[in-house]
Amino acid sequence: MSHARTRDAAADDKVPPDSTALLTIDLDALIANYDRLRELAAPAECAAVVKADAYGLGVTEVAPALWRAGCKTFFVATLPEAEELRALLPEAVIYVFSGLLPGTADIYRKADLRPVLNSAEEIREWAAQCSRYGEALPCAVHIDSGMNRLGLTAADVEAVSNNRELWSALSLSLVMSHLACADDASHAKNAAQRDIFDSLRARLPETRASLANSAGILLGADFVYDLVRPGIALYGGHPQRRGPNPFQPVVHLIGRILQ
């Protein structure tokens, strides 16, 4: 059994007699981690990644707690996750990493969700849909700076960078990329990705920028830009390979000793 609630001193005494274990999710620790990340990233905005049911901790408990703590921007992986989150947080800004899958534009518009566009083709499709609606709807653009997983290549950026009609049809609210090796603070690829990100985003319309995940926030001010996107650190995981974990554990598991 699991309880998404604040741990208290009598928690161990509340285990039903027929239970063999108790999993407790400490929302106070979660918020303490968010506050710490926000402090480290200041003056950048600190968003929250709540994909995969808030890393398995329960988005129905986690997301409202983060909202009450001041988090206004959230990232999820898929459109169904975004729709669930929208029902919980009607006023939040919600980005969807998986982008603009065929036939999903109407869903994004109806639920006030923001696709993270991962290719030149998706940018063209979103612009065309915005023209059809007569609305410049917000979106993010993801640049592949070296993660080699999702995002516009340098060739994609070249293909769309000078198309003024394309960019005037939509509202570009964020340009982002993802660090591949931020868990190793000494890795040369961190600075290399930052330089590629700066070079490619300079060719797109000026807007807010985001590069740092949990580990990236710990790399310092050169990586935080305008918005950071912590995930694992929120939930108490250690985002870097070396050194003590600066974040509080959020999940506690206790079990009965049989003998």
BELWOUR-V398699 format. One record per pair of residues at least 12 apart in sequence whose ideal C-beta (glycine too) atoms are under 10 Angstrom apart, sorted by sequence separation. I is the first residue (numbers start at 1). GAP is how many residues later the second one is. If there is no record, write none. Layout:
i = {I	I}
gap = {GAP	GAP}
This chain:
i = {3	12	34	50	54	74	82	96	126	127	144	180	181	197	211	212	216	217	218	233	235	236	237	11	50	63	81	82	83	126	143	144	180	197	198	211	212	216	217	233	234	235	236	237	1	34	48	74	82	94	101	115	143	179	197	210	211	214	216	233	235	236	237	1	11	48	59	74	81	82	96	100	126	141	178	179	209	210	211	212	213	214	215	218	232	235	236	8	50	80	81	82	99	100	123	141	177	209	210	211	212	213	214	215	217	234	235	236	7	59	72	79	81	94	96	98	99	100	122	177	194	208	209	210	211	212	213	214	215	230	1	6	7	8	30	48	71	74	75	76	78	80	94	95	96	97	98	99	100	108	123	179	193	194	208	209	210	211	212	213	214	215	1	2	3	4	5	6	7	47	48	72	73	74	75	76	77	78	79	93	94	95	96	97	99	100	122	141	177	178	207	208	210	213	214	1	2	3	4	5	6	7	8	46	54	72	73	74	75	76	77	78	79	92	93	94	95	96	98	99	105	109	122	177	213	214	1	2	3	4	5	6	7	48	50	63	67	71	72	73	74	75	76	77	79	90	91	92	93	95	97	100	101	104	105	108	109	120	176	177	190	214	218	219	1	2	3	4	5	6	7	54	59	63	67	71	73	74	75	76	79	90	99	100	115	117	118	119	175	194	217	218	1	2	3	4	5	6	46	48	51	53	66	78	99	100	102	105	106	109	114	115	116	117	118	119	152	177	193	214	215	216	6	30	46	47	48	50	51	52	60	64	67	83	86	87	99	100	101	105	109	113	114	115	116	117	118	177	201	214	215	216	6	45	46	47	48	49	50	51	52	59	60	63	64	67	79	82	86	100	104	105	112	113	114	115	116	117	118	119	151	152	175	176	190	194	214	215	218	4	45	46	47	48	49	50	51	52	59	62	63	66	82	85	86	99	100	106	109	112	113	114	115	116	118	141	151	175	190	197	213	214	215	30	45	46	47	48	49	50	51	54	60	61	80	83	86	99	105	106	115	150	151	175	198	45	47	49	53	60	64	79	83	85	105	109	150	191	194	197	218	25	52	59	63	79	82	100	108	123	141	149	175	182	190	194	27	51	59	82	83	108	122	147	175	182	183	185	193	25	26	27	30	31	34	38	50	51	53	54	63	82	108	118	119	136	139	141	145	146	147	149	175	182	183	184	185	191	194	25	30	34	38	50	79	82	105	118	119	120	136	137	138	139	140	141	142	143	145	146	147	148	172	175	176	177	178	179	182	183	187	190	191	25	38	82	118	119	120	123	127	136	137	138	139	140	141	142	143	144	145	146	147	172	174	175	176	177	178	179	182	183	185	190	214	23	27	31	35	37	50	51	79	116	117	118	119	122	123	131	135	136	137	138	139	140	141	142	143	144	145	146	147	171	172	173	174	175	176	177	178	179	181	182	185	27	30	31	34	35	50	116	117	120	121	124	131	134	135	136	138	139	140	141	142	143	145	146	170	172	173	174	175	176	177	178	179	181	182	183	185	25	30	34	79	120	123	124	127	130	133	135	136	137	138	140	141	142	171	172	174	175	176	179	182	25	27	28	31	32	34	76	119	120	123	131	132	167	168	179	182	27	31	50	118	120	121	127	128	130	131	167	178	27	30	31	50	75	77	100	117	120	121	124	127	130	131	161	166	177	25	31	76	99	119	120	123	126	127	129	130	179	27	73	75	99	119	120	127	128	129	130	161	162	164	182	27	99	124	127	128	147	154	157	158	161	95	96	97	99	117	120	123	126	127	146	157	160	161	48	50	95	96	123	126	145	146	156	157	160	161	179	47	51	93	95	97	124	126	154	157	158	47	49	51	120	123	124	126	146	147	154	157	47	51	95	123	145	146	153	157	45	47	49	145	146	152	177	123	144	145	146	151	154	176	183	4	143	145	146	175	176	99	145	146	174	175	176	178	98	99	144	145	152	174	4	97	117	143	144	145	174	176	2	4	143	145	173	187	2	3	4	117	145	174	183	185	186	2	4	5	143	144	145	183	184	185	186	4	114	143	182	183	184	185	3	4	116	143	182	183	184	185	6	114	141	183	114	116	141	143	181	4	143	141	141	75	141	143	145	140	140	142	143	138	140	95	95	97	93	93	95	97	123	140	73	73	75	95	47	95	97	93	95	75	73	75	73	75	74	75	73	75	71	45	47	71	44	49	44	45	49	44	46	44	66	41	46	40	62	44	62	37	41	41	55	37	40	41	44	54	55	57	40	43	46	57	38	42	44	45	52	55	56	57	37	40	41	44	45	47	48	49	51	54	55	33	36	37	40	43	44	45	46	47	48	49	50	54	55	41	42	44	45	46	47	48	49	55	41	43	44	45	46	47	48	49	40	41	44	45	46	47	49	50	41	49	50	41	42	48	49	41	40	41	46	62	41	38	40	37	38	37	40	57	36	57	55	56	34	37	55	33	36	37	36	34	33	34	33	33	37	31	33	30	32	33	29	30	29	30	40	29	37	25	26	36	37	25	36	36	33	34	33	32	33	32	33	30	31	33	29	30	32	29	31	28	29	30	29	30	26	28	29	26	27	29	26	25	26	24	25	26	24	25	23	24	23	24	22	23	24	22	23	21	22	23	21	22	21	22	20	21	19	20	19	20	15	17	15	11	15	12	7	11	7	2	3	2}
gap = {12	12	12	12	12	12	12	12	12	12	12	12	12	12	12	12	12	12	12	12	12	12	12	13	13	13	13	13	13	13	13	13	13	13	13	13	13	13	13	13	13	13	13	13	14	14	14	14	14	14	14	14	14	14	14	14	14	14	14	14	14	14	14	15	15	15	15	15	15	15	15	15	15	15	15	15	15	15	15	15	15	15	15	15	15	15	15	16	16	16	16	16	16	16	16	16	16	16	16	16	16	16	16	16	16	16	16	16	17	17	17	17	17	17	17	17	17	17	17	17	17	17	17	17	17	17	17	17	17	17	18	18	18	18	18	18	18	18	18	18	18	18	18	18	18	18	18	18	18	18	18	18	18	18	18	18	18	18	18	18	18	18	19	19	19	19	19	19	19	19	19	19	19	19	19	19	19	19	19	19	19	19	19	19	19	19	19	19	19	19	19	19	19	19	19	20	20	20	20	20	20	20	20	20	20	20	20	20	20	20	20	20	20	20	20	20	20	20	20	20	20	20	20	20	20	20	21	21	21	21	21	21	21	21	21	21	21	21	21	21	21	21	21	21	21	21	21	21	21	21	21	21	21	21	21	21	21	21	21	21	21	21	21	21	22	22	22	22	22	22	22	22	22	22	22	22	22	22	22	22	22	22	22	22	22	22	22	22	22	22	22	22	23	23	23	23	23	23	23	23	23	23	23	23	23	23	23	23	23	23	23	23	23	23	23	23	23	23	23	23	23	23	24	24	24	24	24	24	24	24	24	24	24	24	24	24	24	24	24	24	24	24	24	24	24	24	24	24	24	24	24	24	25	25	25	25	25	25	25	25	25	25	25	25	25	25	25	25	25	25	25	25	25	25	25	25	25	25	25	25	25	25	25	25	25	25	25	25	25	26	26	26	26	26	26	26	26	26	26	26	26	26	26	26	26	26	26	26	26	26	26	26	26	26	26	26	26	26	26	26	26	26	26	27	27	27	27	27	27	27	27	27	27	27	27	27	27	27	27	27	27	27	27	27	27	28	28	28	28	28	28	28	28	28	28	28	28	28	28	28	28	29	29	29	29	29	29	29	29	29	29	29	29	29	29	29	30	30	30	30	30	30	30	30	30	30	30	30	30	31	31	31	31	31	31	31	31	31	31	31	31	31	31	31	31	31	31	31	31	31	31	31	31	31	31	31	31	31	31	32	32	32	32	32	32	32	32	32	32	32	32	32	32	32	32	32	32	32	32	32	32	32	32	32	32	32	32	32	32	32	32	32	32	33	33	33	33	33	33	33	33	33	33	33	33	33	33	33	33	33	33	33	33	33	33	33	33	33	33	33	33	33	33	33	33	34	34	34	34	34	34	34	34	34	34	34	34	34	34	34	34	34	34	34	34	34	34	34	34	34	34	34	34	34	34	34	34	34	34	34	34	34	34	34	34	35	35	35	35	35	35	35	35	35	35	35	35	35	35	35	35	35	35	35	35	35	35	35	35	35	35	35	35	35	35	35	35	35	35	35	35	36	36	36	36	36	36	36	36	36	36	36	36	36	36	36	36	36	36	36	36	36	36	36	36	37	37	37	37	37	37	37	37	37	37	37	37	37	37	37	37	38	38	38	38	38	38	38	38	38	38	38	38	39	39	39	39	39	39	39	39	39	39	39	39	39	39	39	39	39	40	40	40	40	40	40	40	40	40	40	40	40	41	41	41	41	41	41	41	41	41	41	41	41	41	41	42	42	42	42	42	42	42	42	42	42	43	43	43	43	43	43	43	43	43	43	43	43	43	44	44	44	44	44	44	44	44	44	44	44	44	44	45	45	45	45	45	45	45	45	45	45	46	46	46	46	46	46	46	46	46	46	46	47	47	47	47	47	47	47	47	48	48	48	48	48	48	48	49	49	49	49	49	49	49	49	50	50	50	50	50	50	51	51	51	51	51	51	51	52	52	52	52	52	52	53	53	53	53	53	53	53	53	54	54	54	54	54	54	55	55	55	55	55	55	55	55	55	56	56	56	56	56	56	56	56	56	56	57	57	57	57	57	57	57	58	58	58	58	58	58	58	58	59	59	59	59	60	60	60	60	60	61	61	63	64	65	66	66	66	67	68	68	68	69	70	78	79	79	80	81	81	81	81	87	100	101	101	115	127	132	132	134	134	135	137	152	154	154	155	155	156	156	159	163	163	163	164	164	165	165	165	166	166	168	168	171	171	172	172	173	173	175	175	176	176	177	177	177	177	177	177	177	178	178	178	178	179	179	179	179	179	179	179	179	180	180	180	180	180	180	180	180	180	180	180	181	181	181	181	181	181	181	181	181	181	181	181	181	181	182	182	182	182	182	182	182	182	182	183	183	183	183	183	183	183	183	184	184	184	184	184	184	184	184	185	185	185	186	186	186	186	187	188	188	188	188	189	190	190	191	192	193	193	193	194	194	195	195	196	196	196	197	197	197	198	199	200	200	201	202	202	203	203	204	204	204	205	205	206	206	206	207	209	210	210	210	210	211	211	212	213	213	214	215	215	216	216	217	217	217	218	218	218	219	219	220	220	220	221	221	222	222	222	223	223	223	224	225	225	226	226	226	227	227	228	228	229	229	230	230	230	231	231	232	232	232	233	233	234	234	235	235	236	236	237	238	239	239	240	241	241	242	243	243	245	249	249	251}
